[in-house]
C-alpha cells in the first residue's frame, strides 16, 4: 500500500511538472501580450491562499463567542448564518469523505505550510500540488479562452486518480479498520441530532438574553440565575396587589357609608330649613310689631319655641285658655329657635367635615387608582416574567426531581447497605454457631468413636481369648468322649467276661457272690468319696483298691477255685465302680464345658452385636463426616456469600460516595449555571457587534468565492490529511481502550492486593492463636512431665521422648516466630506496592487528562474542518457572481501572507508540542516498563518465598504426623495408666486435630496465594505484551512520520527551487512542449498510468529524460538527486541523467 501511494504521488508530481513546463512554453510565446494579465493572475493566485487561514479563525470564534480575530473582528456564533450554504459540491464529496477531521499532526501542517509558502514565493508560477492548473488557466485566458478548462481537467483527473490510488479498497482493509469505519459511520449518523440540539441550545441562549434585559430594566433583578429572588419579587407584587385591592374595597365601602351619611344630613338640613321657614312665617304673622333689635326677635323666637313645646305638653283645655298669652309664647319660641340654630351649626360643621373627608377620600381613591394602574402594569410585566419563571421552575423542578431521585436512591442504597450488613452479621453469627455446633458434635462423635474403638479392641482381645478357650475345651471334650467310649468298651468287655464265667458253680459260689456283694458296698462308697476329690484322690483310691489284691491272691493260693472266682468278680466289680465314677466325673465335666460353651456362644453373640453396633457407629461416623463436609461446603458458601455481601457493601458505599459526588456536581452545576448567566449578561453587548461583524464577514465571504475555487486542491490535500488523521484517531481510540484495559487490570491488582492483605491479617491471627496454643501445650507438657516424673521408672522412656517432643515444639515455636518476622517484613513491601499503585493511579489520571486534551483538540479540529467545508460550499454556490470582483483582492494578499506566516509558526509550535508529547510518552513508557520489571521481580521473589514456605510447612506437617503416630504407639504401650492418661491423651489428640486443621487452612491459603500469583503473572504478561505492541506501533508511526517529514521537506525545497527557475521565459517553451507531449501521452495511453508501479516509473523516466535533454542545465542538475530519491534511481540511472545533462550543455 505504501509503494502504491508513493507511486501515485510521484505520478502526480511528474504530471504537474510537465504541465507547468507546457504552460511556460506557451507563456514564452505570448510574453508581451499577457504580461499584465500574468501579474494580475499571479497576484490572484497568491491571494487564493488567504482563505486557508480564515476557517481557523472561524474555529476559534466557535470555541469562544467573545474571541476576536487578528484584525479585531469577531465571528457570528449563530449557526443559522452559514447553515443554508454549508454544502460541498459533488466533485468535493467524491474527492474525499463528507465528514473528515482537521489535520493536527505536524507533518500534515508542514505540508500545508509548504504549499502555502510555494504559492507566495512562486508568484505567477503557481504551486506544485494543484495550483498549476489554475495558474495555467489564468495565464492562458488572454489568448485562449478554452485553456482554463483544459488545464483544470487533467489536474482534477489526476487528483481523483491519486485519491483513488491512495484510499485502499475495502477488501484490503483489516477488520479492525472496518469496525472503526462502521463506528465512524454511526457517529456521522448522530451528527444531525447533535446539530439540532446545538441549535435548540443556541435558540434558548438567545431567548434568555432579551428576557434578562427586560428583567434588568423593569425589575430589581439582574439575571435569571436567582429564581428564589424572582419568586419572592412576584410574591411581593401579588401581595401588594392584594393589599391595594383590600384597601380599595375598604375605601369604597367607607365612601359609600359617608355618602349615605351626607345624603341623610342633607335631607335633615332640608327638613330643618323647611321648619325654620315655617316658624319664621308663623312668627311674622303672629307678631304685630317687629322688634327693632335682633336680640329681642331672637328671644321672641326662642320664647315662641319654648311656648310651643309647653303648649304641646299642656292639655287642650289649657291651650284654649292660654292661646292669647303672647308673653309666655315668645320666650318659648326664642328658645326653640336657638336650639334649632345650634343644631344647624352642628350639622353644617358635620357637613364641612364630611366634605373634607370626601376630598381626602377622593385623593386617596385617585392614589389608589394610580397604584392600581401601576399594579396592573406590573402584573402585565410579571405575567411575562411568569413564563420565564415557569421555565426556570421547570428546570429547577427537573433538577429537584433528579436530586430527590438521587437522594431516594442514596437512601435505598443506605438501607440496602444496612440490611446487607445486618444479613452479613446474622449469617456470620449463624455460621459461627453452626460451626461451633458441628465442631462440638464432631468432637463428641470422635470421642465416642474412640471409646467404641477401645471397647472394640477389648472385645476383640476377649474374643480371641474366648476362642482359644473354646478350642481347648472342645479338644478336652473330644478327648473325654474318646476316653468314655474306651471305658464303655472296657465295661462291655468286662460284662461279657463276667457273663462267660462258669454257671455251674457250687454253693460257695453262691455265697461268694453274696459275700462279694456284702463286701462290694464299702469300696463303692469309698470310691464315691474318692470321686469327690481331685485326680490324686482317684489315683490313691485305685491303688487302695488294687492293694488288697495281692493279699487276696496270697491268701487265694490256699483256698480253692471258688475263692479265685470271687476275687476276680470283686476285682471286676471294683473296676466297674471305678469306671462308673470316671464316667460320672466326665459327664459333669461335659456338662460344665457345655455350660461354658453356652456362655461363650452368648459372648460371641454379644461380640457380634458389638460388631454390628460398631458397624452402625462407623456408618454414623461416615455420615457425620459427610455431614461435616457438607457443613464445610456450606461454610465456604457462607464465606463466599459474606465476601459477596462485603463487596455489595463496598459497592453501596461507592454508590453513596457517587451520590454525594453527584450532589456536589449538582451544586457545581448550579454555580456554573450562575456563572453562565453572568457571562450571558456580559455577552449581550458582544452579540450586536458580533452580528455586525458577521454581516461584514458575510460580504467578505461573497468576495472570496473565486479564491475558494483555487483553494480546492489544498482542500483535497487537507482531505487526504484528514484521512491520515482518521487513522491516527483510530490508533488513539485503540490506545484509549488499551489504557482502559490497563485500568481494569490495575483495579484487579488492587483487589488482589487487598485480598493478600486480608490473608496476611488472617495469618497473623492464626499465628497468634498458634502461639497461644503453643504456650498452652508447653504448660500442659510441663504438667505432664511433672506427672510422669511421679509415675516412676516405667515412664522414664516416655518422659525422654516427651522431652524430645517439647524440643520439637520449641523448634516449631521458633519457626512460627520466624514466620511472624517474615510477615512483618512483608508488610512494608505491601505498603510500597500500595504507594506504587497510588502513583500509577496518579499517572493514569495525568494520562487521562492528556487524552482528554488531545480529544478536545481533535474535536476542535473537526469543527474547524466542518466550518471550512461549509464555507467552501457557500463560496462554491456564490462563485459565479463574484468573477468581476477578483481584482479587488490584491489588498488581502498581505493579510494572507501574514496568515501564512502565522500558520507556519503554529505548525512549528505544533511540531514542538508533538515532540514534547512523544518524549513524555516515551518517558512514561520507560517508567512503566521499569515499574513492571520491578513488580515482576517482586512477584518472582514472593513466589519463591511462598513455595519455600509451602515446602517447609509440608515437611513440618509430615514430621508432626510421624510424631503423632509415634505418640499413638507409645500411648498404646502405656495402656496401664489409662485412668489418668486417657483424658489427657484425648485433650492432646483434640489439640493435634486443631493443629492439623490449621495446617489444612494454611495449605489452602498457600494454594490461594499460588493461584493469585499465577493470575498476577498472567495479567503482567498480558500488560507486557500490550506494552510491546504499543511500542511497536509507536516506532512504526514514528518511522512513517520521519519518512513523510524528510520527503515533504525535500519536495518543498525542490518545488521552491522549481518555482524560482520555472518563472524564466526560456524554460516556459520547453515546459509547454513537454506538457503537450504529456497530454498526448496521457490521452493516448491512460492504461499504463493505471497499471503497476514499474510502468508508471518507466513512463516518468522517459518524460523527464525528454525534459532534461532540452534546456536549463542547472535546474536539471539540481533535479537529478530529487528525482533519484523519488523514483528510486540507482547509480547507473543517476550517471545516465548527468550524462544527458552534460550532453545538452555541450
C-alpha positions, 0 to 999 in steps of 0.5 A: 500500500505504501509503494502504491501511494508513493507511486501515485504521488510521484505520478502526480508530481511528474504530471504537474511538472510537465504541465507547468513546463507546457504552460511556460512554453506557451507563456514564452510565446505570448510574453508581451501580450499577457504580461499584465494579465500574468501579474494580475493572475499571479497576484490572484493566485497568491491571494487564493491562499488567504482563505486557508487561514480564515476557517481557523479563525472561524474555529476559534470564534466557535470555541469562544463567542467573545474571541476576536480575530487578528484584525479585531473582528469577531465571528457570528456564533449563530449557526443559522448564518452559514447553515443554508450554504454549508454544502460541498459540491459533488466533485468535493464529496467524491474527492474525499469523505463528507465528514473528515477531521482537521489535520493536527499532526505536524507533518500534515501542517508542514505540508500545508505550510509548504504549499502555502509558502510555494504559492507566495514565493512562486508568484505567477508560477503557481504551486506544485500540488494543484495550483498549476492548473489554475495558474495555467488557466489564468495565464492562458485566458488572454489568448485562449479562452478554452485553456482554463478548462483544459488545464483544470481537467487533467489536474482534477483527473489526476487528483481523483486518480491519486485519491483513488490510488491512495484510499485502499479498497475495502477488501484490503482493509483489516477488520479492525479498520472496518469496525472503526469505519462502521463506528465512524459511520454511526457517529456521522449518523448522530451528527444531525441530532447533535446539530439540532440540539446545538441549535435548540441550545443556541435558540434558548441562549438567545431567548434568555438574553432579551428576557434578562434585559427586560428583567434588568430594566423593569425589575430589581433583578439582574439575571435569571440565575436567582429564581428564589429572588424572582419568586419572592419579587412576584410574591411581593407584587401579588401581595401588594396587589392584594393589599391595594385591592383590600384597601380599595374595597375598604375605601369604597365601602367607607365612601359609600357609608359617608355618602349615605351619611351626607345624603341623610344630613342633607335631607335633615338640613332640608327638613330643618330649613323647611321648619325654620321657614315655617316658624319664621312665617308663623312668627311674622304673622303672629307678631304685630310689631317687629322688634327693632333689635335682633336680640329681642326677635331672637328671644321672641323666637326662642320664647315662641319655641319654648311656648310651643313645646309647653303648649304641646305638653299642656292639655287642650283645655289649657291651650284654649285658655292660654292661646292669647298669652303672647308673653309666655309664647315668645320666650318659648319660641326664642328658645326653640329657635336657638336650639334649632340654630345650634343644631344647624351649626352642628350639622353644617360643621358635620357637613364641612367635615364630611366634605373634607373627608370626601376630598381626602377620600377622593385623593386617596381613591385617585392614589389608589387608582394610580397604584392600581394602574401601576399594579396592573402594569406590573402584573402585565410585566410579571405575567411575562416574567411568569413564563420565564419563571415557569421555565426556570421552575421547570428546570429547577423542578427537573433538577429537584426531581433528579436530586430527590431521585438521587437522594431516594436512591442514596437512601435505598442504597443506605438501607440496602447497605444496612440490611446487607450488613445486618444479613452479613452479621446474622449469617456470620453469627449463624455460621459461627454457631453452626460451626461451633455446633458441628465442631462440638458434635464432631468432637463428641462423635470422635470421642465416642468413636474412640471409646467404641474403638477401645471397647472394640479392641477389648472385645476383640482381645476377649474374643480371641481369648474366648476362642482359644478357650473354646478350642481347648475345651472342645479338644478336652471334650473330644478327648473325654468322649474318646476316653468314655467310649474306651471305658464303655468298651472296657465295661462291655468287655468286662460284662461279657467276661463276667457273663462267660464265667462258669454257671455251674458253680457250687454253693460257695459260689453262691455265697461268694457272690453274696459275700462279694456283694456284702463286701462290694458296698464299702469300696463303692462308697469309698470310691464315691468319696474318692470321686469327690476329690481331685485326680490324686484322690482317684489315683490313691483310691485305685491303688487302695483298691488294687492293694488288697489284691495281692493279699487276696491272691496270697491268701487265694493260693490256699483256698480253692477255685471258688475263692479265685472266682470271687476275687476276680468278680470283686476285682471286676466289680471294683473296676466297674465302680471305678469306671462308673465314677470316671464316667460320672466325673466326665459327664459333669465335666461335659456338662460344665464345658457345655455350660461354658460353651453356652456362655461363650456362644452368648459372648460371641453373640454379644461380640457380634452385636458389638460388631454390628453396633460398631458397624452402625457407629462407623456408618454414623461416623461416615455420615457425620463426616459427610455431614461435616463436609457438607457443613464445610461446603456450606461454610465456604458458601457462607464465606463466599456469600459474606465476601459477596455481601462485603463487596455489595457493601463496598459497592453501596458505599461507592454508590453513596460516595457517587451520590454525594459526588453527584450532589456536589456536581449538582451544586457545581452545576448550579454555580456554573449555571450562575456563572453562565448567566453572568457571562450571558449578561456580559455577552449581550453587548458582544452579540450586536457587534458580533452580528455586525461583524458577521454581516461584514464577514458575510460580504467578505465571504461573497468576495472570496468565492473565486479564491475558494475555487483555487483553494480546492486542491489544498482542500483535497490535500487537507482531505487526504490529511484528514484521512491520515488523521482518521487513522491516527484517531483510530490508533488513539481510540485503540490506545484509549481502550488499551489504557482502559484495559490497563485500568481494569487490570490495575483495579484487579491488582488492587483487589488482589492486593487487598485480598493478600492483605486480608490473608496476611491479617488472617495469618497473623491471627492464626499465628497468634492463636498458634502461639497461644496454643503453643504456650498452652501445650508447653504448660500442659507438657510441663504438667505432664512431665511433672506427672510422669516424673511421679509415675516412676521408672516405667515412664522414664522412656516416655518422659525422654521422648516427651522431652524430645517432643517439647524440643520439637515444639520449641523448634516449631515455636521458633519457626512460627516466630520466624514466620511472624518476622517474615510477615512483618517484613512483608508488610512494608513491601505491601505498603510500597506496592500500595504507594506504587499503585497510588502513583500509577493511579496518579499517572493514569489520571495525568494520562487521562487528562492528556487524552482528554486534551488531545480529544478536545483538540481533535474535536476542535479540529473537526469543527474547524474542518466542518466550518471550512467545508461549509464555507467552501460550499457557500463560496462554491454556490456564490462563485459565479457572481463574484468573477468581476470582483477578483481584482479587488483582492490584491489588498488581502494578499498581505493579510494572507501572507501574514496568515501564512506566516502565522500558520507556519509558526503554529505548525512549528509550535505544533511540531514542538508540542508533538515532540514534547508529547512523544518524549513524555510518552516515551518517558512514561513508557520507560517508567512503566516498563521499569515499574513492571520489571520491578513488580515482576521481580517482586512477584518472582521473589514472593513466589519463591518465598511462598513455595519455600514456605509451602515446602517447609510447612509440608515437611513440618506437617509430615514430621508432626504426623510421624510424631503423632503416630509415634505418640499413638504407639507409645500411648498404646504401650502405656495402656496401664495408666489409662485412668489418668492418661486417657483424658489427657491423651484425648485433650492432646489428640483434640489439640493435634486435630486443631493443629492439623486443621490449621495446617489444612487452612494454611495449605489452602491459603498457600494454594490461594496465594499460588493461584493469585500469583499465577493470575498476577503473572498472567495479567503482567504478561498480558500488560507486557505484551500490550506494552510491546505492541504499543511500542511497536506501533509507536516506532512504526508511526514514528518511522512513517512520520520521519519518512513523510517529514524528510520527503515533504521537506525535500519536495518543498525545497525542490518545488521552491527551487522549481518555482524560482527557475520555472518563472524564466521565459526560456524554460516556459517553451520547453515546459509547454512542449513537454506538457503537450507531449504529456497530454498526448501521452496521457490521452493516448495511453491512460492504461499504463498510468493505471497499471503497476508501479514499474510502468508508471516509473518507466513512463516518468523516466522517459518524460523527464529524460525528454525534459532534461535533454532540452534546456536549463542545465542547472535546474536539471542538475539540481533535479537529478538527486530529487528525482533519484530519491523519488523514483528510486534511481540507482547509480547507473540511472543517476550517471545516465541523467548527468550524462544527458545533462552534460550532453545538452550543455555541450 
